Amino acid sequence: MRVILYSKPGCHLCEGLQEKLEKIQNLAFELEIRDITTRDDWFLAYQYEIPVLYLSNSPAGEVSEKPLPRPSPRATVQQLEQMLRKYFPND
């Protein structure tokens, strides 16, 4: 599983969410940071929305990305983990 964070330099909400995601220990996922300033399509889509989270998996070679709800900036690492757990497939 991969969690994708759409972000941009200098976004304090993005940086705070990234720090919390990096502290999650009980869920196995790869964190991918996508800087929206590097692609026009990302910038146009997310310039007023960041931070934006997606969950990605690649069953049988297909890539699917599912948007996740935006967590509160006040959410703790534990609360963020609980929210993400709802969207991870049960192994």
Buried (B, 14 or more C-beta within 10 A) or exposed (E): BBBBBBBBEEBEEBEBBBEBBEEBEEBEBEEEBBBBEEEEEBBEBBEEEBBBBBBBBEEEEEEEEEEBEBBEEEBEBEEBBEBBEEBBEEE
